[in-house]
Amino acid sequence: QRIDHFIGISRTVQDRIKSYYGREAVIIHPPVDTSAFSPAPETGDYFLAVSRLAPYKRVDLAVAAFAQLGLPLLIVGEGRDRASLERMASPNVRFLGWQPPEKVRELLARCRAFIFPGEEDFGIAPVEALASGRPVIAYAGGGALETVQDEITGLFIREASPESLAEAVARFQRVAGS
């Protein structure tokens, strides 16, 4: 009770502070240098996920969904789940490992859409994808609710399941005309 101010990085964290501490919190979103990102003149044929490969990031949902769809998915990132994710992946899913920032910017600018299946307190990667002019297909929770506009700048999945993600990607494909 001696704390003067609480600060949260999103409404999700603000609500958590209210729930646990019974206190109000100001929201200050994490800084994202959006000027480092820009759209590319041409879009590639792949979807993209950029993430640490840890269980709570739910990259497993993307791997399973894209196995159902057969569409190309590139995954940038490293982490303890990489080996198990690679074992469950179909041939259309490629793991690129760690990539330098300039390569990530290039991949973001050209992807068909950015895949963000986990719930994050804020989520910097979707903001970077949006700054690259790319739509985001995200789980409808956490910070994505503040940065992605459903059916405007991306699509939300309401259930954290491969089926829900696959359905959203298929719907995106129909709307995008390919």
ROSE-4610 file (N, C-alpha, C; in Angstrom, 1 decimal, always signed):
// ROSE-4610
residu = [Q/Q/Q/R/R/R/I/I/I/D/D/D/H/H/H/F/F/F/I/I/I/G/G/G/I/I/I/S/S/S/R/R/R/T/T/T/V/V/V/Q/Q/Q/D/D/D/R/R/R/I/I/I/K/K/K/S/S/S/Y/Y/Y/Y/Y/Y/G/G/G/R/R/R/E/E/E/A/A/A/V/V/V/I/I/I/I/I/I/H/H/H/P/P/P/P/P/P/V/V/V/D/D/D/T/T/T/S/S/S/A/A/A/F/F/F/S/S/S/P/P/P/A/A/A/P/P/P/E/E/E/T/T/T/G/G/G/D/D/D/Y/Y/Y/F/F/F/L/L/L/A/A/A/V/V/V/S/S/S/R/R/R/L/L/L/A/A/A/P/P/P/Y/Y/Y/K/K/K/R/R/R/V/V/V/D/D/D/L/L/L/A/A/A/V/V/V/A/A/A/A/A/A/F/F/F/A/A/A/Q/Q/Q/L/L/L/G/G/G/L/L/L/P/P/P/L/L/L/L/L/L/I/I/I/V/V/V/G/G/G/E/E/E/G/G/G/R/R/R/D/D/D/R/R/R/A/A/A/S/S/S/L/L/L/E/E/E/R/R/R/M/M/M/A/A/A/S/S/S/P/P/P/N/N/N/V/V/V/R/R/R/F/F/F/L/L/L/G/G/G/W/W/W/Q/Q/Q/P/P/P/P/P/P/E/E/E/K/K/K/V/V/V/R/R/R/E/E/E/L/L/L/L/L/L/A/A/A/R/R/R/C/C/C/R/R/R/A/A/A/F/F/F/I/I/I/F/F/F/P/P/P/G/G/G/E/E/E/E/E/E/D/D/D/F/F/F/G/G/G/I/I/I/A/A/A/P/P/P/V/V/V/E/E/E/A/A/A/L/L/L/A/A/A/S/S/S/G/G/G/R/R/R/P/P/P/V/V/V/I/I/I/A/A/A/Y/Y/Y/A/A/A/G/G/G/G/G/G/G/G/G/A/A/A/L/L/L/E/E/E/T/T/T/V/V/V/Q/Q/Q/D/D/D/E/E/E/I/I/I/T/T/T/G/G/G/L/L/L/F/F/F/I/I/I/R/R/R/E/E/E/A/A/A/S/S/S/P/P/P/E/E/E/S/S/S/L/L/L/A/A/A/E/E/E/A/A/A/V/V/V/A/A/A/R/R/R/F/F/F/Q/Q/Q/R/R/R/V/V/V/A/A/A/G/G/G/S/S/S]
num = [1/1/1/2/2/2/3/3/3/4/4/4/5/5/5/6/6/6/7/7/7/8/8/8/9/9/9/10/10/10/11/11/11/12/12/12/13/13/13/14/14/14/15/15/15/16/16/16/17/17/17/18/18/18/19/19/19/20/20/20/21/21/21/22/22/22/23/23/23/24/24/24/25/25/25/26/26/26/27/27/27/28/28/28/29/29/29/30/30/30/31/31/31/32/32/32/33/33/33/34/34/34/35/35/35/36/36/36/37/37/37/38/38/38/39/39/39/40/40/40/41/41/41/42/42/42/43/43/43/44/44/44/45/45/45/46/46/46/47/47/47/48/48/48/49/49/49/50/50/50/51/51/51/52/52/52/53/53/53/54/54/54/55/55/55/56/56/56/57/57/57/58/58/58/59/59/59/60/60/60/61/61/61/62/62/62/63/63/63/64/64/64/65/65/65/66/66/66/67/67/67/68/68/68/69/69/69/70/70/70/71/71/71/72/72/72/73/73/73/74/74/74/75/75/75/76/76/76/77/77/77/78/78/78/79/79/79/80/80/80/81/81/81/82/82/82/83/83/83/84/84/84/85/85/85/86/86/86/87/87/87/88/88/88/89/89/89/90/90/90/91/91/91/92/92/92/93/93/93/94/94/94/95/95/95/96/96/96/97/97/97/98/98/98/99/99/99/100/100/100/101/101/101/102/102/102/103/103/103/104/104/104/105/105/105/106/106/106/107/107/107/108/108/108/109/109/109/110/110/110/111/111/111/112/112/112/113/113/113/114/114/114/115/115/115/116/116/116/117/117/117/118/118/118/119/119/119/120/120/120/121/121/121/122/122/122/123/123/123/124/124/124/125/125/125/126/126/126/127/127/127/128/128/128/129/129/129/130/130/130/131/131/131/132/132/132/133/133/133/134/134/134/135/135/135/136/136/136/137/137/137/138/138/138/139/139/139/140/140/140/141/141/141/142/142/142/143/143/143/144/144/144/145/145/145/146/146/146/147/147/147/148/148/148/149/149/149/150/150/150/151/151/151/152/152/152/153/153/153/154/154/154/155/155/155/156/156/156/157/157/157/158/158/158/159/159/159/160/160/160/161/161/161/162/162/162/163/163/163/164/164/164/165/165/165/166/166/166/167/167/167/168/168/168/169/169/169/170/170/170/171/171/171/172/172/172/173/173/173/174/174/174/175/175/175/176/176/176/177/177/177/178/178/178]
x = [+0.8/+0.0/+0.9/+2.2/+3.0/+3.4/+3.0/+3.4/+2.5/+3.1/+2.4/+1.6/+2.2/+1.6/+1.9/+0.9/+1.1/+1.0/+1.8/+1.8/+1.7/+0.8/+0.7/+1.0/+1.4/+1.7/+0.5/-0.6/-1.8/-3.0/-4.2/-5.4/-5.4/-4.9/-4.8/-4.0/-2.9/-2.0/-2.7/-3.4/-4.1/-5.2/-5.9/-7.0/-6.4/-5.2/-4.6/-4.2/-3.6/-3.3/-4.5/-5.6/-6.8/-7.3/-7.2/-7.7/-6.8/-5.5/-4.6/-4.4/-4.3/-3.9/-5.0/-6.1/-7.2/-6.8/-5.9/-5.4/-5.6/-5.7/-5.8/-4.4/-4.3/-3.0/-3.1/-2.1/-2.0/-1.4/-1.8/-1.3/-0.2/+1.0/+2.0/+2.5/+2.1/+2.5/+4.0/+4.6/+6.0/+6.3/+7.5/+7.9/+8.2/+7.8/+8.1/+8.5/+9.7/+10.2/+9.6/+8.3/+7.6/+8.3/+9.1/+9.7/+10.8/+11.2/+12.1/+11.4/+10.1/+9.4/+8.6/+8.5/+7.7/+7.2/+6.1/+5.5/+6.5/+6.4/+7.1/+6.2/+6.7/+5.9/+5.2/+5.8/+5.2/+5.1/+4.0/+3.8/+4.3/+4.9/+5.3/+4.2/+4.5/+3.4/+3.3/+4.0/+4.1/+3.4/+3.1/+2.7/+3.9/+3.8/+5.0/+4.7/+5.5/+5.4/+6.8/+6.9/+8.2/+8.0/+8.8/+8.5/+9.6/+9.7/+10.6/+9.8/+10.4/+9.8/+9.6/+8.7/+8.4/+6.9/+6.5/+5.1/+4.0/+4.2/+3.1/+2.9/+3.9/+3.8/+2.8/+2.5/+1.5/+1.8/+3.1/+3.5/+3.0/+2.8/+2.3/+1.0/+0.1/-1.1/-0.9/+0.0/+0.3/+0.9/+1.8/+2.3/+1.2/+0.3/-0.7/-1.7/-2.1/-3.1/-2.5/-1.2/-0.7/-0.5/-0.3/-0.3/-1.6/-2.7/-4.1/-4.3/-3.7/-4.0/-3.1/-1.8/-0.9/-0.3/-0.5/+0.0/+1.4/+2.3/+3.6/+3.6/+4.3/+4.5/+6.0/+6.5/+7.9/+7.9/+8.8/+8.8/+10.2/+10.3/+11.6/+11.7/+12.7/+12.9/+13.6/+14.0/+14.7/+14.0/+14.3/+13.7/+13.7/+13.3/+13.3/+12.4/+11.3/+10.3/+10.7/+11.8/+12.1/+12.1/+12.8/+12.9/+11.5/+10.7/+9.4/+8.5/+8.6/+7.8/+8.2/+9.5/+10.0/+9.5/+9.4/+9.0/+7.5/+6.7/+5.3/+4.9/+5.9/+5.7/+5.6/+4.7/+4.6/+5.6/+5.9/+6.9/+6.7/+5.5/+5.2/+5.5/+6.0/+6.4/+7.9/+8.5/+10.0/+10.4/+11.4/+12.0/+13.3/+13.3/+14.5/+15.5/+15.1/+15.9/+16.0/+17.0/+17.2/+17.6/+17.1/+17.4/+17.8/+18.7/+19.0/+17.8/+17.8/+16.7/+16.3/+17.3/+17.0/+16.3/+16.6/+16.0/+14.5/+14.3/+13.0/+12.1/+12.7/+11.9/+11.5/+12.4/+12.2/+11.1/+11.2/+10.2/+8.8/+8.8/+7.5/+6.8/+7.6/+7.1/+6.5/+6.9/+6.5/+5.5/+5.3/+4.4/+3.0/+2.2/+0.8/+0.1/+0.4/-0.1/+0.8/+0.7/+1.5/+0.6/+1.2/+0.4/+0.9/-0.1/+0.2/-0.8/-0.5/-1.5/-1.5/-0.6/-0.5/-1.1/-1.3/-1.8/-0.6/-0.4/+0.7/+0.2/+0.9/+0.5/+0.4/+1.3/+1.2/+1.4/+2.6/+2.9/+3.5/+4.8/+5.5/+5.5/+5.6/+5.7/+4.5/+3.3/+2.1/+2.2/+2.7/+2.8/+3.8/+4.9/+5.9/+5.3/+4.5/+3.8/+2.9/+2.1/+1.2/+2.0/+3.1/+3.9/+4.5/+4.6/+5.1/+3.9/+2.8/+1.6/+1.0/+1.3/+0.8/-0.3/-1.4/-2.4/-1.9/-2.6/-2.2/-3.4/-3.1/-4.1/-3.7/-4.5/-4.1/-5.2/-4.7/-5.7/-6.3/-7.6/-8.3/-8.2/-7.0/-6.7/-5.5/-5.3/-4.1/-4.0/-2.7/-2.4/-2.9/-3.1/-3.6/-4.9/-5.7/-7.0/-6.9/-5.7/-5.4/-4.7/-4.1/-3.3/-3.9/-4.6/-5.2/-6.7/-7.2/-8.6/-9.2/-10.1/-10.7/-11.4/-11.0/-11.6/-11.3/-10.3/-9.8/-8.3/-7.5/-6.1/-5.7/-6.7/-6.4/-7.6/-7.4/-8.5/-8.2/-9.2/-9.0/-9.5/-8.8/-9.4/-9.9/-11.0/-11.6/-11.3/-10.8/-10.4/-9.0/-8.2/-6.8/-6.7/-7.0/-7.0/-6.5/-5.9/-5.4/-6.6/-7.7/-8.9/-9.4/-9.4/-9.8/-8.9/-7.6/-6.6/-6.6/-6.8/-6.9/-8.1/-9.2/-10.4/-10.2/-9.5/-9.3/-8.3/-7.3/-6.4/-7.2/-8.0/-8.8/-9.7/-10.3/-11.2/-10.4/-9.2/-8.3/-8.0/-7.7/-7.4/-8.6/-9.8/-11.0/-11.2/-11.0/-11.2/-10.1/-8.9/-7.7/-7.7/-8.6/-8.7/-7.7/-7.1/-6.2/-6.3]
y = [-1.2/+0.0/+1.3/+1.1/+2.3/+2.7/+2.0/+2.3/+3.5/+4.5/+5.7/+5.5/+4.8/+4.6/+3.2/+2.7/+1.4/+1.7/+1.0/+1.2/-0.2/-0.3/-1.5/-1.3/-2.3/-2.2/-2.4/-2.8/-3.0/-3.0/-3.0/-3.2/-4.5/-5.5/-6.8/-6.7/-6.0/-5.9/-4.9/-3.9/-2.9/-3.7/-4.5/-5.3/-6.3/-6.9/-7.8/-7.0/-5.8/-5.0/-4.7/-4.3/-4.0/-5.2/-6.4/-7.6/-8.1/-8.0/-8.5/-7.5/-6.2/-5.2/-4.2/-4.3/-3.4/-1.9/-1.7/-0.4/-0.1/+1.2/+1.7/+1.7/+1.6/+1.6/+2.5/+3.2/+3.9/+3.0/+3.1/+2.2/+3.0/+2.5/+3.0/+1.8/+1.9/+0.8/+0.8/-0.4/-0.5/+0.3/+0.9/+1.6/+0.6/+0.9/+0.1/+1.1/+1.0/+1.9/+1.5/+1.9/+1.6/+2.2/+3.2/+3.8/+2.9/+1.8/+0.9/-0.1/-0.1/-1.0/-0.3/-1.0/-0.4/-1.5/-1.3/-2.3/-2.6/-3.8/-4.1/-3.9/-3.6/-3.5/-4.8/-5.9/-7.2/-8.1/-8.9/-9.8/-11.2/-11.9/-13.2/-14.2/-15.5/-16.5/-17.2/-16.7/-17.4/-16.6/-17.3/-16.7/-16.7/-15.9/-15.7/-15.7/-16.4/-16.3/-15.9/-14.9/-14.6/-14.7/-15.5/-15.8/-16.6/-16.4/-17.3/-18.6/-19.7/-21.0/-21.6/-21.1/-21.5/-21.9/-22.7/-23.2/-22.2/-21.1/-20.1/-19.3/-19.3/-18.6/-19.3/-20.5/-21.3/-21.5/-21.5/-21.7/-23.1/-24.0/-25.3/-25.3/-24.3/-24.1/-23.7/-22.9/-22.5/-23.7/-24.5/-25.6/-26.6/-26.9/-27.8/-27.3/-26.0/-25.4/-25.4/-25.1/-25.1/-26.5/-27.5/-28.9/-29.2/-28.7/-29.0/-28.2/-27.0/-26.1/-26.4/-26.9/-27.1/-25.8/-24.7/-23.4/-23.2/-22.4/-22.2/-21.3/-21.7/-21.0/-21.0/-19.7/-19.6/-19.2/-19.8/-19.5/-19.0/-17.8/-17.2/-17.3/-17.8/-17.8/-19.1/-19.0/-20.2/-20.4/-21.5/-21.8/-23.2/-23.5/-24.9/-25.8/-25.3/-26.1/-26.4/-25.8/-26.0/-27.4/-28.3/-29.7/-30.4/-30.2/-30.8/-30.2/-28.9/-28.3/-28.7/-28.9/-29.4/-30.8/-31.7/-33.0/-33.1/-32.1/-32.2/-31.4/-30.7/-29.9/-30.7/-30.2/-30.8/-30.1/-30.6/-30.1/-28.6/-28.1/-26.7/-25.7/-26.2/-25.3/-25.4/-24.2/-24.1/-23.3/-23.8/-23.1/-22.4/-21.1/-20.3/-20.0/-20.3/-20.0/-18.5/-18.1/-16.7/-16.0/-14.8/-14.0/-12.6/-11.9/-10.6/-9.6/-8.5/-7.6/-7.2/-7.0/-6.6/-7.7/-8.9/-10.1/-10.2/-10.0/-10.1/-9.0/-7.8/-6.7/-7.0/-7.7/-8.1/-9.1/-10.1/-11.2/-10.6/-9.7/-9.1/-8.3/-7.6/-6.7/-7.5/-8.8/-9.6/-10.7/-11.0/-12.1/-11.8/-12.9/-12.7/-12.2/-12.8/-12.3/-12.8/-12.1/-12.5/-13.3/-14.4/-15.3/-15.1/-14.9/-14.6/-15.4/-16.7/-17.5/-17.5/-16.9/-16.9/-15.6/-15.6/-14.4/-13.8/-12.5/-11.8/-10.6/-10.1/-8.9/-7.7/-7.6/-6.6/-7.2/-7.6/-8.2/-7.2/-7.1/-6.1/-6.6/-7.9/-8.4/-8.1/-8.2/-7.8/-6.3/-5.4/-4.0/-3.8/-4.6/-4.5/-5.0/-6.1/-6.6/-5.5/-4.9/-3.8/-2.7/-2.3/-1.2/-1.6/-2.9/-3.4/-3.5/-3.1/-3.1/-4.5/-5.4/-6.7/-7.0/-7.7/-8.1/-9.1/-9.1/-10.0/-10.9/-12.2/-13.2/-13.6/-13.2/-13.3/-13.9/-14.5/-14.9/-13.6/-13.6/-12.5/-12.4/-12.0/-11.8/-11.0/-10.5/-9.7/-8.4/-8.1/-6.8/-6.8/-8.0/-8.0/-7.3/-7.3/-6.6/-5.1/-4.6/-3.1/-2.7/-3.7/-3.3/-3.8/-4.9/-5.4/-5.1/-4.6/-4.4/-5.5/-6.3/-7.4/-7.1/-7.8/-7.6/-6.2/-5.5/-4.3/-4.4/-4.6/-4.8/-6.3/-7.1/-8.5/-9.3/-10.5/-11.4/-11.9/-12.1/-12.7/-14.2/-15.0/-16.3/-16.3/-16.8/-16.7/-17.9/-19.0/-20.2/-20.5/-20.9/-21.2/-22.7/-22.9/-24.3/-24.2/-25.3/-25.4/-25.2/-25.8/-25.7/-24.2/-23.5/-22.1/-21.3/-21.5/-20.8/-21.1/-22.4/-22.9/-22.2/-22.1/-21.5/-20.1/-19.4/-17.9/-17.7/-18.5/-18.4/-18.7/-19.7/-20.0/-18.9/-18.3/-17.1/-15.9/-15.7/-14.7/-14.9/-16.2/-16.5/-16.2/-16.5/-16.2/-14.7/-13.9/-12.5/-11.8/-12.3/-11.8/-12.1/-13.1/-13.5/-14.4/-15.3/-16.3/-17.5]
z = [+0.0/+0.0/+0.0/+0.1/+0.1/-1.3/-2.3/-3.7/-4.1/-4.7/-5.2/-6.4/-7.4/-8.7/-9.3/-9.9/-10.7/-12.1/-12.9/-14.4/-15.0/-16.0/-16.7/-18.2/-18.9/-20.3/-21.2/-20.6/-21.4/-20.5/-21.1/-20.2/-19.5/-20.1/-19.4/-18.1/-18.2/-17.0/-16.0/-16.5/-15.7/-14.9/-15.6/-14.9/-13.9/-14.2/-13.2/-12.0/-12.1/-11.0/-10.1/-10.8/-10.1/-9.3/-9.9/-9.3/-8.1/-8.3/-7.2/-6.1/-6.5/-5.5/-5.2/-5.9/-5.7/-6.0/-6.9/-7.2/-8.6/-9.0/-10.4/-10.9/-12.2/-12.9/-14.2/-14.5/-15.7/-16.7/-18.0/-19.0/-19.8/-19.9/-20.8/-21.6/-22.9/-23.8/-24.0/-24.2/-24.5/-25.8/-25.8/-27.0/-28.2/-29.3/-30.5/-31.6/-32.1/-33.2/-34.5/-34.7/-36.0/-37.2/-37.0/-38.2/-38.9/-38.2/-38.7/-39.7/-39.8/-40.6/-41.7/-42.8/-43.9/-44.8/-45.5/-46.4/-47.6/-48.1/-49.3/-50.5/-51.7/-52.9/-53.3/-53.0/-53.3/-52.1/-52.1/-51.0/-51.4/-50.4/-50.7/-50.6/-50.6/-50.6/-49.2/-48.2/-46.9/-45.8/-44.8/-43.5/-42.6/-41.5/-40.7/-39.2/-38.4/-37.0/-36.5/-35.6/-35.1/-33.6/-32.9/-31.5/-30.8/-29.5/-28.8/-28.8/-28.9/-29.0/-27.6/-26.9/-25.5/-25.4/-24.5/-24.5/-24.5/-23.7/-23.5/-24.8/-25.7/-27.0/-27.9/-27.7/-28.5/-30.0/-30.3/-31.7/-32.1/-31.2/-31.5/-32.2/-31.9/-32.6/-34.0/-34.3/-35.7/-36.5/-35.9/-36.6/-36.9/-36.0/-36.2/-37.2/-37.1/-38.0/-39.5/-39.6/-41.0/-41.5/-40.7/-41.1/-41.8/-41.2/-41.7/-43.1/-43.1/-44.3/-45.5/-45.2/-46.2/-46.8/-46.2/-46.6/-46.1/-46.7/-46.2/-45.0/-44.0/-42.7/-42.4/-42.2/-41.8/-40.3/-39.5/-38.1/-37.8/-37.3/-36.9/-35.4/-34.8/-33.4/-32.9/-31.7/-31.0/-29.7/-29.1/-27.7/-27.4/-26.2/-25.8/-26.5/-27.1/-27.8/-29.3/-29.7/-31.2/-31.7/-31.0/-31.4/-31.5/-30.5/-30.5/-31.5/-31.8/-32.8/-34.2/-34.4/-35.7/-35.9/-34.9/-35.0/-35.5/-35.0/-35.3/-36.6/-37.1/-38.3/-39.6/-40.5/-41.8/-42.7/-43.9/-44.8/-45.2/-45.1/-45.5/-44.4/-43.3/-42.2/-42.1/-42.2/-42.1/-40.9/-40.2/-39.0/-39.5/-39.3/-39.8/-38.6/-37.4/-36.2/-36.0/-35.3/-35.0/-36.4/-36.6/-37.8/-37.3/-38.0/-37.7/-37.9/-37.2/-37.3/-38.8/-39.6/-41.0/-41.8/-41.5/-42.1/-41.6/-40.3/-39.8/-40.4/-40.5/-41.1/-42.6/-43.3/-44.7/-44.7/-43.9/-43.8/-43.4/-42.5/-42.0/-43.2/-43.9/-45.0/-46.1/-46.3/-47.4/-47.1/-45.8/-45.5/-45.9/-46.1/-46.4/-45.2/-44.0/-42.7/-41.6/-40.5/-39.4/-38.4/-37.9/-37.1/-35.6/-34.7/-33.3/-32.4/-32.2/-31.6/-30.1/-29.4/-27.9/-27.4/-26.1/-25.4/-24.7/-25.0/-24.4/-23.6/-22.7/-22.0/-22.9/-23.9/-24.9/-26.3/-26.6/-27.9/-28.9/-28.9/-29.8/-31.2/-31.4/-32.8/-33.7/-33.1/-34.0/-34.4/-33.5/-33.8/-34.9/-34.9/-35.9/-37.3/-37.2/-38.4/-39.0/-38.2/-38.6/-39.2/-38.6/-39.1/-40.4/-40.7/-42.0/-43.0/-42.6/-43.5/-43.7/-42.8/-42.9/-41.9/-42.3/-41.3/-40.3/-39.2/-38.1/-37.7/-37.7/-37.2/-35.8/-34.8/-33.4/-32.6/-31.5/-30.4/-29.8/-29.6/-29.1/-27.6/-27.1/-25.7/-25.5/-24.3/-24.0/-24.8/-25.1/-25.8/-27.2/-27.8/-29.2/-29.3/-28.3/-28.3/-28.4/-28.1/-28.1/-29.4/-30.1/-31.3/-32.6/-32.6/-33.8/-33.8/-35.0/-35.1/-35.9/-35.3/-35.9/-37.2/-38.3/-39.6/-40.3/-39.7/-40.3/-40.5/-39.4/-39.6/-39.4/-39.2/-39.0/-38.6/-38.1/-37.7/-36.3/-35.5/-34.2/-34.2/-33.5/-33.2/-31.7/-31.5/-30.2/-29.3/-29.9/-29.2/-29.5/-28.5/-28.7/-29.1/-30.4/-30.9/-32.4/-32.8/-34.2/-35.2/-34.9/-35.7/-35.9/-34.8/-34.8/-35.6/-35.5/-36.2/-37.7/-38.0/-39.4/-40.1/-39.4/-39.9/-40.2/-39.3/-39.5/-40.7/-40.8/-42.0/-43.3/-43.3/-44.5/-44.8/-43.8/-44.0/-44.5/-44.0/-44.5/-46.0/-46.4/-47.7/-48.7/-48.2/-49.0/-49.2/-48.1/-48.1/-49.0/-48.8/-49.5/-51.0/-51.4/-52.8/-53.3/-52.4/-52.9/-52.2]
